Amino acid sequence: MRTVIGVLVIALVSACAWRGPMAQPKYPKVMAEFPGASLKWVHIAEPEFRQRELDLEHYMVSVLEYKETVDVLLVSVDASTSPEARGSSGTFPAFTVEISRADDKVIRAYYVR
């Protein structure tokens, strides 16, 4: 009798352990892909985001490279993508940090109207 109960317990534990990993999706969801070099600019802009207490979960992040500057732009996730839309069209105000390429310093940071 003890042997039968032992076998049942082992079978139950094995079944639970076997089903655990099967509950997870086969492939993870890719949230973002970007060149690693752009991460440098986001890190430089981060103190400006923290200073203004911006919750990055509400924003899409864009890194725009120009000849002498780089802009890190935050746009509300629900902002209009229409070409006619101007300024900050989402629930949360758009925000830009302009950074000098020459010395990696923030030139200015401002809300987009």
C-alpha positions in Angstrom: 0.0 0.0 0.0 2.8 2.4 0.9 4.5 1.6 -2.4 1.3 2.5 -4.4 0.9 5.8 -2.5 4.6 6.6 -3.0 4.3 5.9 -6.7 1.2 8.1 -6.9 2.9 11.0 -5.1 6.0 10.8 -7.4 3.7 10.7 -10.5 1.7 13.7 -9.3 4.9 15.7 -8.5 6.4 14.7 -11.9 3.2 15.8 -13.7 3.1 19.2 -12.0 6.8 19.8 -12.7 6.4 18.8 -16.3 3.4 21.1 -16.8 5.1 24.2 -15.3 7.4 25.1 -18.1 4.7 24.3 -20.7 2.5 27.1 -19.3 5.0 29.7 -20.5 4.9 30.9 -24.1 7.3 29.2 -26.4 8.9 32.5 -27.5 9.2 35.7 -25.5 7.6 38.9 -26.8 10.1 41.3 -28.2 9.4 44.7 -26.7 12.1 46.7 -28.5 15.1 46.3 -30.7 17.6 49.2 -31.3 21.3 49.8 -32.0 23.3 49.6 -28.8 24.9 53.0 -29.6 21.6 54.7 -29.0 21.5 53.5 -25.4 24.3 55.9 -24.6 22.1 58.9 -25.5 19.1 57.5 -23.5 21.4 57.2 -20.4 22.6 60.8 -20.8 18.9 61.9 -21.0 17.7 59.9 -18.0 18.5 62.5 -15.3 16.2 65.0 -17.1 13.4 62.4 -17.1 13.8 61.7 -13.4 14.1 65.4 -12.5 10.7 66.0 -14.1 9.3 62.7 -12.7 8.3 61.4 -16.1 7.0 57.8 -16.0 8.6 56.1 -19.0 5.9 53.4 -19.1 3.6 56.0 -20.7 6.0 56.9 -23.5 7.6 55.7 -26.7 11.3 56.6 -26.8 12.9 57.9 -30.0 16.6 58.8 -30.6 17.1 61.3 -33.4 20.7 61.9 -34.7 21.7 65.2 -36.3 25.1 66.4 -37.4 26.1 68.0 -34.1 23.3 67.0 -31.7 21.2 64.0 -30.7 17.6 64.3 -29.5 16.0 61.8 -27.1 12.3 62.3 -27.6 9.5 60.9 -25.4 6.0 60.7 -27.0 2.9 59.5 -25.3 2.0 55.9 -26.3 -1.5 57.1 -27.3 -0.2 60.1 -29.4 -1.6 60.5 -32.9 0.7 59.3 -35.7 -1.2 61.4 -38.2 1.1 63.7 -40.3 -1.4 66.6 -39.6 -1.0 66.3 -35.8 1.3 68.9 -34.4 3.0 69.1 -31.0 2.0 66.8 -28.2 -1.2 65.0 -29.2 -1.3 62.3 -26.5 -2.5 62.0 -22.9 1.0 62.7 -21.6 3.1 65.7 -22.8 5.9 65.0 -25.3 9.4 65.8 -24.0 12.7 66.3 -25.7 16.3 66.2 -24.4 18.8 67.8 -26.8 22.4 66.5 -26.3 25.7 67.8 -27.8 27.6 65.1 -29.8 30.9 66.9 -29.1 30.9 66.6 -25.3 27.9 64.4 -24.5 26.3 67.2 -22.4 22.6 68.1 -22.3 22.1 71.4 -24.2 18.4 71.8 -23.3 15.4 69.8 -22.2 11.8 70.9 -22.9 8.2 69.8 -23.2 6.8 69.8 -26.7 3.6 71.9 -27.1 
